[in-house]
Amino acid sequence: LDESLAAHRQAQRLDPTLPTTVHHTYYMQGDYAQALAASGHVSDPFQARVLWLLGREQDALVAARQEEERFAAAPMMRVFSSALRAPLEGRHAEGVAAVEQLKTFGFTDGEGLFYLAGTCVKLQQPDLASELLSRAIDNGFLCQPAFESDVCLAPLRTAPPWPALLQKLDA
């Protein structure tokens, strides 16, 4: 993560208009306020999640609906956005259905699976969250600080599958 921040700073020094994905780096560090500040014109559904973690649920819901609309033409991204919007509206079954639909797309982005696991915790689906974290690791998402700091994952850290996930991550 330190190297990612250094690369972002170097890119900005060379060209301040150059977009980077530093918002993900801040998120993985648990710095949600900075992640939100850096997420101006991101190319993925991100702001709703961060707003939610900052306790700004109404703003998160507005952002989730906007993200869902923004990605209407990209089915996988739209469904990803729908999965997050659903628990904000208290529609857990709809959110789980969206996660299951994503699985049918063959979604294999490790970082995306990590984010989706946090959504599953919000959907009160800890087993599904653990499954997605295992798949995230299998697909190359190995950012241990994120596993340790992500607020969404806090309920999983005391659950029986957690030590096995960390062992898999360490391996």
C-alpha positions as CSV (number, residue, x, y, z in Angstrom):
1,L,0.0,0.0,0.0
2,D,2.9,2.3,0.7
3,E,4.3,1.7,-2.8
4,S,0.8,2.3,-4.3
5,L,0.7,5.7,-2.5
6,A,4.2,6.5,-3.7
7,A,3.2,5.6,-7.3
8,H,0.1,7.8,-7.1
9,R,2.2,10.8,-5.8
10,Q,4.8,10.3,-8.6
11,A,2.0,10.1,-11.2
12,Q,0.4,13.3,-9.8
13,R,3.8,15.1,-9.8
14,L,4.3,14.2,-13.4
15,D,0.7,15.0,-14.5
16,P,-1.8,16.3,-11.9
17,T,-4.7,15.4,-14.3
18,L,-3.7,11.7,-14.5
19,P,-6.3,9.5,-12.8
20,T,-5.2,6.8,-10.5
21,T,-6.9,4.2,-8.3
22,V,-5.5,5.7,-5.1
23,H,-9.0,5.6,-3.6
24,H,-8.8,1.8,-3.4
25,T,-5.4,2.2,-1.6
26,Y,-6.9,4.5,1.0
27,Y,-9.9,2.1,1.4
28,M,-7.5,-0.9,2.0
29,Q,-5.7,1.2,4.6
30,G,-9.0,1.8,6.4
31,D,-8.9,5.6,5.7
32,Y,-12.4,5.9,4.4
33,A,-12.6,9.7,4.5
34,Q,-9.5,9.9,2.3
35,A,-10.9,7.2,0.0
36,L,-14.1,9.2,-0.5
37,A,-12.1,12.4,-1.1
38,A,-10.0,10.7,-3.8
39,S,-13.0,9.0,-5.5
40,G,-14.1,12.0,-7.6
41,H,-14.5,10.4,-11.1
42,V,-13.9,6.7,-10.5
43,S,-14.7,4.1,-13.1
44,D,-16.3,1.6,-10.7
45,P,-19.1,1.6,-8.1
46,F,-17.3,2.8,-5.0
47,Q,-18.7,5.9,-3.4
48,A,-21.8,4.3,-1.9
49,R,-19.8,1.8,0.0
50,V,-17.5,4.4,1.5
51,L,-20.3,6.7,2.4
52,W,-22.0,3.8,4.2
53,L,-18.9,3.0,6.1
54,L,-18.6,6.6,7.1
55,G,-22.1,6.4,8.6
56,R,-23.7,8.5,6.0
57,E,-26.5,6.0,5.1
58,Q,-28.8,8.4,3.3
59,D,-26.0,9.7,1.2
60,A,-24.9,6.1,0.6
61,L,-28.4,5.2,-0.6
62,V,-28.5,8.1,-3.0
63,A,-25.0,7.2,-4.3
64,A,-25.9,3.5,-4.7
65,R,-28.9,4.4,-6.8
66,Q,-26.8,6.7,-8.9
67,E,-24.2,4.0,-9.4
68,E,-26.8,1.5,-10.3
69,E,-28.1,3.9,-13.0
70,R,-24.7,4.9,-14.1
71,F,-23.8,1.3,-14.8
72,A,-27.2,0.3,-16.3
73,A,-25.6,-0.6,-19.6
74,A,-22.9,-2.8,-18.0
75,P,-24.8,-5.8,-16.5
76,M,-22.1,-7.0,-14.2
77,M,-21.4,-3.5,-12.7
78,R,-25.1,-2.8,-12.4
79,V,-25.7,-6.0,-10.5
80,F,-22.7,-5.3,-8.3
81,S,-24.2,-1.9,-7.5
82,S,-27.6,-3.5,-6.9
83,A,-26.1,-5.9,-4.4
84,L,-24.9,-2.9,-2.3
85,R,-28.1,-0.8,-2.7
86,A,-30.3,-3.6,-1.5
87,P,-29.1,-3.8,2.1
88,L,-29.2,0.0,2.3
89,E,-32.9,-0.3,1.6
90,G,-33.3,-3.3,3.9
91,R,-33.9,-5.7,1.0
92,H,-31.6,-8.5,2.0
93,A,-33.1,-11.2,-0.2
94,E,-32.7,-8.9,-3.2
95,G,-29.1,-8.3,-2.4
96,V,-28.4,-12.0,-2.0
97,A,-30.0,-12.6,-5.3
98,A,-27.8,-10.0,-6.9
99,V,-24.7,-11.7,-5.4
100,E,-25.8,-15.0,-6.7
101,Q,-26.4,-13.4,-10.1
102,L,-22.8,-12.1,-10.1
103,K,-21.6,-15.6,-9.5
104,T,-23.3,-16.7,-12.8
105,F,-21.3,-14.0,-14.6
106,G,-18.1,-15.8,-13.6
107,F,-17.0,-12.8,-11.6
108,T,-13.3,-13.4,-10.7
109,D,-11.9,-10.0,-9.9
110,G,-10.1,-10.6,-6.5
111,E,-10.6,-7.0,-5.3
112,G,-14.2,-7.0,-6.4
113,L,-14.8,-10.3,-4.6
114,F,-13.3,-8.7,-1.5
115,Y,-15.7,-5.8,-1.7
116,L,-18.6,-8.1,-2.4
117,A,-17.8,-10.1,0.7
118,G,-18.2,-6.9,2.8
119,T,-21.6,-6.4,1.2
120,C,-22.5,-10.0,2.1
121,V,-21.7,-9.2,5.8
122,K,-24.1,-6.3,5.5
123,L,-26.6,-8.7,3.9
124,Q,-26.2,-10.9,7.1
125,Q,-24.7,-13.7,5.0
126,P,-21.4,-14.5,6.8
127,D,-21.0,-17.9,5.2
128,L,-21.3,-16.3,1.7
129,A,-18.9,-13.6,2.7
130,S,-16.3,-16.1,3.9
131,E,-16.8,-18.0,0.6
132,L,-16.2,-14.8,-1.4
133,L,-13.1,-13.9,0.7
134,S,-11.7,-17.4,-0.1
135,R,-12.4,-16.8,-3.8
136,A,-10.8,-13.4,-3.6
137,I,-7.6,-15.0,-2.3
138,D,-7.8,-17.7,-5.0
139,N,-8.0,-14.9,-7.5
140,G,-5.0,-13.0,-6.3
141,F,-6.3,-10.5,-3.8
142,L,-3.6,-10.8,-1.0
143,C,-3.9,-7.5,0.8
144,Q,-3.6,-8.5,4.4
145,P,-4.0,-5.0,5.8
146,A,-7.4,-4.9,4.1
147,F,-8.5,-8.1,5.7
148,E,-7.4,-6.7,9.1
149,S,-8.9,-3.3,8.8
150,D,-12.1,-3.4,6.7
151,V,-14.9,-2.4,8.9
152,C,-17.4,-4.5,7.0
153,L,-15.5,-7.7,7.9
154,A,-15.3,-7.0,11.6
155,P,-18.1,-9.5,12.5
156,L,-16.2,-12.3,10.6
157,R,-13.0,-11.9,12.6
158,T,-14.5,-13.8,15.5
159,A,-16.2,-16.4,13.4
160,P,-14.8,-20.0,13.0
161,P,-13.8,-19.6,9.3
162,W,-11.6,-16.6,9.9
163,P,-8.3,-18.3,11.1
164,A,-8.5,-20.6,8.0
165,L,-8.9,-17.6,5.7
166,L,-5.9,-15.9,7.2
167,Q,-3.8,-19.1,6.9
168,K,-4.8,-19.3,3.2
169,L,-3.9,-15.6,2.8
170,D,-0.5,-16.2,4.4
171,A,0.2,-19.2,2.3
